[in-house]
Amino acid sequence: MHDTYLLKNILKYFQDQEDSASRKIKKVDFSISEFGSLNKEHFLEHYQQAVHGTRFQSLEIAIKMIPFGPELEITGLEFAGETEYREK
């Protein structure tokens, strides 16, 4: 299933970013295109299933719907202990 593959890659990305920064991710910003095949509720349902029971289940998630652009994009990461927000 496309959603499973997509979320597996997102979790791998989170792990790589935490390993690189040597800190835990606290918040993730996503953007979803209004004209793509994903919708916010569908994505959140699959996301919550994918992170359940993992170290990422307590991440704060923000989703912004955009009129044009990539179907799904991680637009920012905030790490624990960080005062400045990193835009991707």
MDTraj code that builds the backbone (N, CA, C; nanometers):
import mdtraj as md
import numpy as np

residues = "MET HIS ASP THR TYR LEU LEU LYS ASN ILE LEU LYS TYR PHE GLN ASP GLN GLU ASP SER ALA SER ARG LYS ILE LYS LYS VAL ASP PHE SER ILE SER GLU PHE GLY SER LEU ASN LYS GLU HIS PHE LEU GLU HIS TYR GLN GLN ALA VAL HIS GLY THR ARG PHE GLN SER LEU GLU ILE ALA ILE LYS MET ILE PRO PHE GLY PRO GLU LEU GLU ILE THR GLY LEU GLU PHE ALA GLY GLU THR GLU TYR ARG GLU LYS".split()
xyz = np.array([
    [0.0846, -0.1192, 0.0000],
    [0.0000, 0.0000, 0.0000],
    [0.0886, 0.1248, 0.0000],
    [0.0527, 0.2211, -0.0789],
    [0.1282, 0.3452, -0.0942],
    [0.1457, 0.4173, 0.0391],
    [0.0379, 0.4256, 0.1191],
    [0.0438, 0.4979, 0.2471],
    [0.1430, 0.4337, 0.3432],
    [0.1460, 0.3019, 0.3474],
    [0.2377, 0.2313, 0.4364],
    [0.3823, 0.2602, 0.3983],
    [0.4117, 0.2541, 0.2702],
    [0.5468, 0.2819, 0.2210],
    [0.5862, 0.4261, 0.2513],
    [0.4956, 0.5178, 0.2274],
    [0.5199, 0.6599, 0.2528],
    [0.5505, 0.6837, 0.4007],
    [0.4704, 0.6287, 0.4880],
    [0.4903, 0.6504, 0.6316],
    [0.6144, 0.5801, 0.6835],
    [0.6474, 0.4655, 0.6281],
    [0.7718, 0.3982, 0.6664],
    [0.8912, 0.4879, 0.6347],
    [0.8874, 0.5543, 0.5199],
    [0.9947, 0.6462, 0.4822],
    [0.9971, 0.7707, 0.5702],
    [0.8823, 0.8202, 0.6097],
    [0.8758, 0.9359, 0.6992],
    [0.9390, 0.9013, 0.8339],
    [0.9058, 0.7848, 0.8881],
    [0.9633, 0.7446, 1.0170],
    [1.1140, 0.7235, 1.0066],
    [1.1592, 0.6710, 0.8953],
    [1.3033, 0.6551, 0.8715],
    [1.3695, 0.7936, 0.8662],
    [1.3050, 0.8888, 0.8006],
    [1.3562, 1.0255, 0.7937],
    [1.3671, 1.0864, 0.9343],
    [1.2630, 1.0690, 1.0164],
    [1.2669, 1.1184, 1.1544],
    [1.3873, 1.0599, 1.2286],
    [1.4042, 0.9293, 1.2166],
    [1.5155, 0.8628, 1.2843],
    [1.6493, 0.9180, 1.2367],
    [1.6649, 0.9359, 1.1062],
    [1.7894, 0.9900, 1.0511],
    [1.8159, 1.1313, 1.1012],
    [1.7116, 1.2129, 1.1085],
    [1.7272, 1.3507, 1.1561],
    [1.7647, 1.3550, 1.3042],
    [1.7029, 1.2688, 1.3839],
    [1.7390, 1.2633, 1.5258],
    [1.8829, 1.2162, 1.5429],
    [1.9222, 1.1165, 1.4677],
    [2.0597, 1.0663, 1.4761],
    [2.1583, 1.1754, 1.4361],
    [2.1273, 1.2490, 1.3315],
    [2.2149, 1.3556, 1.2817],
    [2.2263, 1.4710, 1.3819],
    [2.1139, 1.5079, 1.4433],
    [2.1118, 1.6209, 1.5375],
    [2.1482, 1.5797, 1.6796],
    [2.1510, 1.4512, 1.7058],
    [2.1738, 1.3977, 1.8413],
    [2.0735, 1.4538, 1.9421],
    [1.9521, 1.4768, 1.8932],
    [1.8418, 1.5230, 1.9778],
    [1.7119, 1.4639, 1.9264],
    [1.6150, 1.4586, 2.0149],
    [1.4841, 1.4059, 1.9768],
    [1.3998, 1.5148, 1.9106],
    [1.3226, 1.4736, 1.8118],
    [1.2291, 1.5651, 1.7470],
    [1.1114, 1.5865, 1.8416],
    [1.0697, 1.7118, 1.8504],
    [0.9584, 1.7494, 1.9370],
    [0.8337, 1.7843, 1.8546],
    [0.8556, 1.8467, 1.7384],
    [0.7429, 1.8927, 1.6565],
    [0.7772, 1.8773, 1.5095],
    [0.6756, 1.8409, 1.4311],
    [0.6911, 1.8271, 1.2862],
    [0.5796, 1.9049, 1.2183],
    [0.6173, 1.9841, 1.1174],
    [0.5196, 2.0543, 1.0337],
    [0.5130, 1.9848, 0.8992],
    [0.3917, 1.9559, 0.8553],
    [0.3666, 1.8993, 0.7237],
    [0.2845, 1.9989, 0.6435],
    [0.2969, 1.9929, 0.5123],
    [0.2021, 2.0619, 0.4253],
    [0.1434, 1.9567, 0.3321],
    [0.0146, 1.9719, 0.3036],
    [-0.0570, 1.8830, 0.2131],
    [-0.1256, 1.9690, 0.1084],
    [-0.1060, 1.9335, -0.0179],
    [-0.1683, 2.0074, -0.1268],
    [-0.3181, 1.9781, -0.1323],
    [-0.3955, 2.0819, -0.1460],
    [-0.5410, 2.0672, -0.1558],
    [-0.5817, 1.9926, -0.2825],
    [-0.4954, 1.9903, -0.3830],
    [-0.5293, 1.9258, -0.5094],
    [-0.4644, 1.7892, -0.5257],
    [-0.4021, 1.7387, -0.4202],
    [-0.3419, 1.6060, -0.4244],
    [-0.4435, 1.4996, -0.3877],
    [-0.3978, 1.3771, -0.3812],
    [-0.4881, 1.2663, -0.3487],
    [-0.5014, 1.2447, -0.1980],
    [-0.4163, 1.3104, -0.1175],
    [-0.4250, 1.2984, 0.0283],
    [-0.5181, 1.4041, 0.0843],
    [-0.5832, 1.3696, 0.1934],
    [-0.6509, 1.4736, 0.2705],
    [-0.6014, 1.4637, 0.4139],
    [-0.6219, 1.5668, 0.4889],
    [-0.5670, 1.5780, 0.6240],
    [-0.6115, 1.4624, 0.7138],
    [-0.7400, 1.4314, 0.7131],
    [-0.7930, 1.3273, 0.8003],
    [-0.7362, 1.1900, 0.7647],
    [-0.7296, 1.1604, 0.6368],
    [-0.6762, 1.0319, 0.5900],
    [-0.5289, 1.0187, 0.6287],
    [-0.4516, 1.1239, 0.6063],
    [-0.3105, 1.1207, 0.6417],
    [-0.2935, 1.1008, 0.7924],
    [-0.3671, 1.1774, 0.8735],
    [-0.3550, 1.1655, 1.0189],
    [-0.3906, 1.0260, 1.0694],
    [-0.4926, 0.9658, 1.0101],
    [-0.5324, 0.8310, 1.0495],
    [-0.4171, 0.7323, 1.0266],
    [-0.3578, 0.7362, 0.9089],
    [-0.2476, 0.6458, 0.8776],
    [-0.1211, 0.6815, 0.9571],
    [-0.0980, 0.8093, 0.9762],
    [0.0184, 0.8535, 1.0535],
    [0.0090, 0.8006, 1.1966],
    [-0.1065, 0.8181, 1.2592],
    [-0.1230, 0.7743, 1.3973],
    [-0.1090, 0.6227, 1.4103],
    [-0.1562, 0.5487, 1.3118],
    [-0.1373, 0.4033, 1.3131],
    [0.0109, 0.3688, 1.3011],
    [0.0828, 0.4409, 1.2155],
    [0.2247, 0.4115, 1.1913],
    [0.3117, 0.4431, 1.3126],
    [0.2799, 0.5488, 1.3862],
    [0.3647, 0.5881, 1.4992],
    [0.3228, 0.5233, 1.6312],
    [0.2073, 0.4599, 1.6336],
    [0.1590, 0.3974, 1.7571],
    [0.2624, 0.2967, 1.8079],
    [0.2990, 0.3130, 1.9342],
    [0.3945, 0.2226, 1.9965],
    [0.5397, 0.2507, 1.9621],
    [0.5654, 0.3607, 1.8911],
    [0.7030, 0.3981, 1.8579],
    [0.7425, 0.5209, 1.9392],
    [0.8689, 0.5558, 1.9325],
    [0.9160, 0.6740, 2.0055],
    [0.8628, 0.8037, 1.9456],
    [0.8004, 0.7944, 1.8278],
    [0.7485, 0.9135, 1.7606],
    [0.6009, 0.9399, 1.7886],
    [0.5363, 0.8566, 1.8694],
    [0.3924, 0.8721, 1.8898],
    [0.3551, 0.9993, 1.9664],
    [0.4489, 1.0597, 2.0379],
    [0.4155, 1.1807, 2.1148],
    [0.4577, 1.3100, 2.0449],
    [0.5019, 1.3008, 1.9200],
    [0.5410, 1.4221, 1.8475],
    [0.4215, 1.5140, 1.8279],
    [0.4468, 1.6421, 1.8404],
    [0.3447, 1.7417, 1.8065],
    [0.3434, 1.7537, 1.6544],
    [0.2257, 1.7489, 1.5959],
    [0.2105, 1.7527, 1.4506],
    [0.1275, 1.8747, 1.4123],
    [0.1760, 1.9474, 1.3128],
    [0.0988, 2.0579, 1.2559],
    [0.0872, 2.0315, 1.1058],
    [-0.0341, 2.0458, 1.0536],
    [-0.0566, 2.0236, 0.9108],
    [-0.1183, 2.1484, 0.8517],
    [-0.0543, 2.1971, 0.7474],
    [-0.1037, 2.3153, 0.6764],
    [-0.1490, 2.2707, 0.5382],
    [-0.2712, 2.3050, 0.5045],
    [-0.3212, 2.2776, 0.3697],
    [-0.2771, 2.3930, 0.2798],
    [-0.2176, 2.3573, 0.1652],
    [-0.1705, 2.4591, 0.0719],
    [-0.2431, 2.4422, -0.0613],
    [-0.2672, 2.5515, -0.1325],
    [-0.3414, 2.5399, -0.2577],
    [-0.2618, 2.4695, -0.3688],
    [-0.1321, 2.4906, -0.3723],
    [-0.0487, 2.4309, -0.4763],
    [0.0811, 2.3837, -0.4137],
    [0.1443, 2.2878, -0.4761],
    [0.2730, 2.2397, -0.4282],
    [0.2755, 2.0897, -0.4185],
    [0.3804, 2.0381, -0.3542],
    [0.3925, 1.8931, -0.3398],
    [0.2716, 1.8357, -0.2657],
    [0.2376, 1.7121, -0.2982],
    [0.1232, 1.6480, -0.2346],
    [0.1403, 1.6406, -0.0829],
    [0.2607, 1.6048, -0.0382],
    [0.2920, 1.5984, 0.1041],
    [0.4364, 1.6396, 0.1211],
    [0.4611, 1.7279, 0.2176],
    [0.5982, 1.7723, 0.2420],
    [0.6174, 1.7989, 0.3905],
    [0.7340, 1.7598, 0.4407],
    [0.7734, 1.7973, 0.5765],
    [0.8368, 1.9351, 0.5632],
    [0.7758, 2.0347, 0.6251],
    [0.8216, 2.1725, 0.6069],
    [0.9015, 2.2258, 0.7246],
    [0.9029, 2.1537, 0.8365],
    [0.9811, 2.2001, 0.9501],
    [0.9933, 2.0941, 1.0566],
    [1.1040, 2.0997, 1.1276],
    [1.1295, 2.0104, 1.2410],
    [1.1756, 2.0946, 1.3590],
    [1.1242, 2.0637, 1.4766],
    [1.1713, 2.1285, 1.5982],
    [1.2240, 2.0183, 1.6900],
    [1.3448, 2.0372, 1.7379],
    [1.4085, 1.9384, 1.8235],
    [1.3962, 1.9807, 1.9693],
    [1.3939, 1.8844, 2.0585],
    [1.3884, 1.9110, 2.2023],
    [1.5079, 1.9958, 2.2424],
    [1.4840, 2.0959, 2.3242],
    [1.5907, 2.1825, 2.3712],
    [1.6294, 2.2907, 2.2723],
    [1.5603, 2.2989, 2.1626],
    [1.5920, 2.3972, 2.0583],
    [1.5000, 2.5172, 2.0740],
    [1.5546, 2.6350, 2.0648],
    [1.4715, 2.7555, 2.0742],
    [1.4372, 2.8092, 1.9356],
    [1.5157, 2.7733, 1.8380],
    [1.4909, 2.8190, 1.7016],
    [1.4338, 2.7043, 1.6209],
    [1.3359, 2.7353, 1.5393],
    [1.2676, 2.6355, 1.4585],
    [1.3403, 2.6197, 1.3245],
    [1.3654, 2.4969, 1.2855],
    [1.4346, 2.4699, 1.1580],
    [1.3343, 2.4455, 1.0471],
    [1.3386, 2.5297, 0.9479],
    [1.2568, 2.5075, 0.8284],
    [1.3325, 2.4109, 0.7396],
    [1.2631, 2.3223, 0.6788],
    [1.3262, 2.2260, 0.5887],
    [1.3405, 2.2879, 0.4518],
])
top = md.Topology()
chain = top.add_chain()
for i, resn in enumerate(residues, 1):
    res = top.add_residue(resn, chain, resSeq=i)
    for name in ("N", "CA", "C"):
        top.add_atom(name, md.element.get_by_symbol(name[0]), res)
traj = md.Trajectory(xyz[None], top)
